[in-house]
Amino acid sequence: MLERIEHDDVLELRMARPPVNALSPDFVHALLGAITQAPVDGARAIVLSGQPGMYSAGLDVPALLALDETGMREFWKHFFGLIGAIACSPIPVAAAITGHSPAGGAVLALYCDYRVMADGEFRIGLNEVQVGLPLPAIIHATLVRQLGPRQAERLSVPGLLIDPREARQIGLVDELVPVDGVAAKARDWCAQLLKLPPGAMSSTRDLARADLVDLFDRLGEGDYRRMTEAWFGAETQATLKALVERLKKK
């Protein structure tokens, strides 16, 4: 599900769960372990990449619909543990967005330090509302941090998916390159950052991202309970099950 590729001090974690790198409980657990272990093993930066044409399609809805309330609450803890590990990582994390990146895929990228995306006929965005899920408050707050209140509202309320050029224009991603150069450009960004005086860079990075750390410090059981209740709401369940049925017919 996950390939580890070492590039000197930069560790590339390449998502490899066919066909769309969907975020199942096992995959989230593997990503969380790899992100947290990387600095322990000596990596000084991480690149989180996908396959050509697909970064991640987000949550593995069929797998998650099979969970009961206890299992779903545990999944939310692990999923938010994963994005918290990215947001609060002691080393820089760059997203190499190699293609489509809706919903949970966009969320993973949102918490990285820097986002390089493939330029082409791809889509990215937080389309949770379109599949019946209210956007969690912590993700909305991070989207506002990234884009400002108006653009965050414009994207999140209707669950818009936008093309890479618009994403670059509004600041959802930082740089566009051809799909075959995305991972290399993300690694290059990490390498350039690591050439800076490490103490000064790390201290300033900690200061710049302290608000993200605070968001996760305030996340608690009540948040997981509310997200679980929303998942099992009648509207959400009906919309998600209809989505799965449409996918089966493709």
Secondary structure, 3 states (H helix, E strand, C coil): CEEEEEECCEEEEEECCCCCCCECHHHHHHHHHHHHHHHHCCCCEEEEECECEECCCCECHHHHHCCCHHHHHHHHHHHHHHHHHHHCCCCCEEEEECEEEECHHHHHHHCCCEEEEECCCCCEECCHHHHCCCCCHHHHHHHHHHHCHHHHHHHHCCCCCECHHHHHHHCCCCEEECHHHHHHHHHHHHHHHHCCCHHHHHHHHHHHCHHHHHHHHCCCHHHHHHHHHHHCCHHHHHHHHHHHHHHHHC
